[in-house]
Amino acid sequence: MPLPEAVYTQRISCKTLPYVVDHPVGDCMILPGAVYLEAALAAGKELLGPTCSAVTVPLTVENLSIEAAMEVVPKKSVQLQTVVACGNGNGSRNEPLQYSIAFHRLLMADQCDNWKRLATATFLPVASACGDGGEEQSLYKRYLPVEEAKSRLEQRENIGGVYQQLKDRGIEYGPVFQCIVAAWTSSTEVLTEIRLGGSTQDRPLEGSEPIVVEAIALVREGFLDCSGYICHPAIIDAMFQTSAFSMALNGTKDDQWLRLPLSVRRFTWMGHAPETPTLYVHSVTAGTGSEDGGGTVFLYSETGSLLAVLEGLELIKVSIDSFIREIGRASCRERV
């Protein structure tokens, strides 16, 4: 019988998750939204126990909704709690079992019941993830002919310029998250080449040198160390970036909006970890003019095998000033 509820607790800091130093928004280090998808997968896998010990089967997270941003303050830690409850369904094919997941952070260390909800999601166990050959699975492109896709799309040269645009707008990705090295586009598609690990050059971060060293240590022999993760948040974030990349490539210098992840309709991990630091992400939209990053995003290995599928990503447009003001107001409320 499935567990009626499980609670997982961990302390989040720049030391326990050193890659957050590579994910600043303005002057704040923000827990990447991709962390919630990985955490939901990990919690679901834990509930499944021995039936999912090797993570070689598909796992699905649906209806991720991010309700509040979480700032990670240098030299401080915060308690993050993942609460999993048994939801609808009886485990049959027609009524697959679902688990509801909620993420909470402790606001005040001396008030154990003072929690703030950050995000919610639904986890679907193995039997309901992608089906077993039904209609839904047929929608997924199991193999991508990479060279053929490159040949029919237009290669974009100014990748560094896109990251500079993002920096100008308030997001200065560090090496772990600045992993898109090439892009090919059309009016309805974006194909990006992802290189996990990025540069290991020293980066100035005043007063945080040890944290920078630990973040760089995540890169082992040019390959991001993904051990301990089902799908490392940097990989999921690369899928987010690709979904929004065409807007940045085709945008104007006057466009000062940040586009941050707000919700995901479905994320499916196919069960096979990447074996090389080079991956490809293929984003397909229904038509032109999409402003919310919608459509379907596929993650492929270097040889073109399907690794993950992201559907229904919703991005929120916000200015850096309003985002920082909201973070500041939240901090003030938490101190009251």
N, C-alpha and C positions, 0 to 999 in steps of 0.2 A: 504494500500500500504506500502511496506517496506521502511524504511528510505534510502535515496540515500547514506548518509554517516553519521558516528558518530565518535566523538573523545572523548576518555576517558583519563584523566590525573591524575597521582598520583605521590607523592614524595616517592622515595625508599630510605630507610636508615636502619641501624641496629635497629633503634627504631620502625619504621613502620612495618618492617618484621624481627623480632628478630631471626627467625630460620636461617637466613643466616649465623650467627656466627657458626652454625654447618655444614657449607658447604664450608670449606676453600680448596683452591688448592694452595699448597705452602704457602707463607705468605700472600696470598690475599684471601679475602672473595668474592666469585663469586656467582652472582645470578644464582640459579639452572635453567638448561634448562627446567625442568618440570614446572617452573612458567609460561612459555609462553603457554603451553597447557592449564593450568588452566585459565589463563587470556583470552585466546581465547574462551573457554567455557563460561566464565562469560560475555564477551562482546556479544557473540551470544545470550545468554539467555536474556540479557538486551534488545536486539533488538526485540526478540520475544514477550516481554511484558507479558501481562496476560495469553497468551496461554501456557507459560512455567513458571508460577509463582512458582509452587511447585517442579520443577526439578524432576518430576517422569516419564519423557519420555527420550528416548535416544537422545543424542547430539553427533555430530561428528566433529572432526577437522582433516583436511587432509593437507598433504604436508607442514608440519612444517619444515622450514629450518632456522637453527641458523647461522647467518653470523658473529657475533662477540660476544666475552665474555664481560660481564658487571661486573666490579669490584665495590663492595660496600665498601666504605671507612668509618671506624669508625668515629663517630661524624660529618659526612658530609651526605648530601642527594643529590639526583639527580632526576630530573624530567623525568618520563617515560610516553610516550604517546602511546596509542593504537588507531590506525586509522582503521576504518571499512568502507569499500565501497561495494556497491551492485555490484555483479559480474554477471556471466552468468546465464542463466536459466530463466524460466518464472513461476516457482512454481508448474508445473505439475509433474506427476510421471515420465514422460519420460525426462523432462528437469527440474530437481530440482533446486531451487534457491540456489545460492552460494554467500557467502560474502568473499571478500578478506580482510585480516587483516595484518597490518604491525605494528611493535613495534619500536619506536624511543626513543632515549635519548637525552636530551638537553646537549650540550657540554659546552657551556659558558653561565653563568647566565645572562650576559649583552648583549647577542646576541640571540634574540628570534627565529631567523630563522636558527640557527646553530644546526641542528639536525643530528644524526647519526642513520642509520637503523641497528637494531640488529637482527631482525628475521621477517619472513613472514609466513603466514599460510592461510588456507581456512576453513571457517566455513560452515557446512551444517545444515540447520534447521531441525526441528523435522521430517518432512515428508520424508526426504531422509536419515535419520540416521538409518542404519541397515535395511531399508525397513520394510515391514509388513508381513514377512513370506516368502520372496522370496529366491532366490538362495544364496545371500550373507549372509543372516541371518542364513541359515542352516549350514554355516561353523563354527559358534560360538557354543562352548560347553556350553549349558545353565546351566549345573550342573556338578560338579566335585565330584566323590566319593573319598574323601580325603584319607580315610584309605586304600582303594584299591590301590590308586596311591602310597602311601608310601610303601606298601608291595612289589610292583614290582620294585621299584627303590632302589638304594644303598644309605643308609644314610651316609652323610659326617659329620665327627666329628669336623673338625678344622675350625669352622666358625670364631672364634676369630683370628685365624691365617691368614684368608683371609683379614680381616680388618687391621691386622698388615701389611700385604703385601701392601695394598693400602696406608697405612700411610707411609711406607718406600718409596713408589713411589711419594708421595706428596699430597695425599688426606686423611686428617684426619677427618673423619666424626664424628660429635658430636652426642649426644643421639637422637635428633630428626630424623636424617638420618641413624643412625646405628641401623637399625630395623630388620634385618634378624637374626633370632635366631636359625634356623635349616634349613638344606637343604638335598634334596634327588636327585640323578642324574642318568642319563644313557647317552649313546652316543648322543642322540637326545633330551633329556628332562632335565629340571631342575624344581624342585618343592621346593619352599621356604616357610617357615612359617614366617610371619611378625607380629611383636609385636609393635604396635604404642605407642610411648611415650618414650621407652627406659629408661635409668637410669636417676635419678634426682640428682646424686651426683655432688658436686661442681667441676667445671672444671677451671683450671688456664687459664686466658686470661688477660694478663697484661694490666692495664689501662682501662679495659672494664667491671668491675664487675657489674655495673647496667644492662648492656646488657645481661650478662650471667643470671642474676636473671630473666629478662623478658623472655629469651629463655626457662628457666626451667619452668616458669609460663605457658608456652604453654601446659605443661603436667598437666592435671587435673585428680586427683585420678587415676593415671596410664594410662590414656587414652588421646592421643593427641587431643587437642581441635580443631576440624575441623569446628566449626561454622563459617559461613561467606564464606565458600568455597564450590564449587561443588565437586571437588576432590582435597584434600590438596596436594601441591607439594611433600611432603614427601612420600605420597602413590605412586604417579607417579614415583618418583625417585626410590622407592623400585622395581618397575617394570623394570626400566632401570638397576638397580643393578643385578636383577635376570637374565636378558638377558646376562649380561657379567660375571655372577658368575662362570659358568663352566670353562671359560678361566682362571679365577683366581685360582680356585680349582685345575685345571690340569696344571697350568703354572709352570714355574721354577723360582727359586730365581734370575736367571740372567735376567728375563724378567722385564725390568724397564719402560715399556711403560705405560702411562696413556691411558685409553679409555674413551673418553668423548662424550656425545651425540651430533650429528651433524644434523640429520634430522629424521623425523618420517613420514611415508607414511600415516598412519591413526591411530587416537585414538578415540574410541567410549566409551562414558560414558552411561551406561545402565539406569541410572536414579534412583538408589537406594543407599542411603548412608549406609556405614557400621555401624552396631549397637554394635559391640564389638571391643576391641582393637586387636583381633587376626584375621589376614587375611591370605590367601594363594595366592601365585603367581605361575603360571604354564607356563613355557617357552618351546615352541616346535619349533625345527628347522627341516629343510628338510634333513639334513645329517650332517656328521662330518666335522670338519675343518673350521667351520664358524668363520671368524675373525671380522665381522662387527656387530655382535649382531643381525643379521637378524632373520626372523621367526616371530612367533606370540606369544604374551605374554598375558595371561588371568589373571585377578584379580578376586578372589572369596572371599565370606564371610566365616566366620568360619564354617558355615553349608554347604558350597559348592555351594552357589548361585552365578551366574555370576554378577559381578559389572562393569567390564570394559574390553576392548580389545585394545591392542597395536599391531600395525602391521608395519613391515618394519622399525624397528629402525636401524639407521646407526650410528656407533661409529667411531670416528677418533682416530688414534693412534698418540700420541704426547709425547715427553719427558717433564718432569717438567721444565727443564731449558729453553727450547724453548718457552714453554707456558708463563712463567714468563717474559721472554724477550719481547714477543709480547705485554703482558699487559703493561710493562714499556714503550715500544715504543708508544703504543696507548695513554698513559697518557701524554707523552711528546708532541705528535701531538696536543692533545686537549688543552694544555697550550699555544701553539704558537698562 
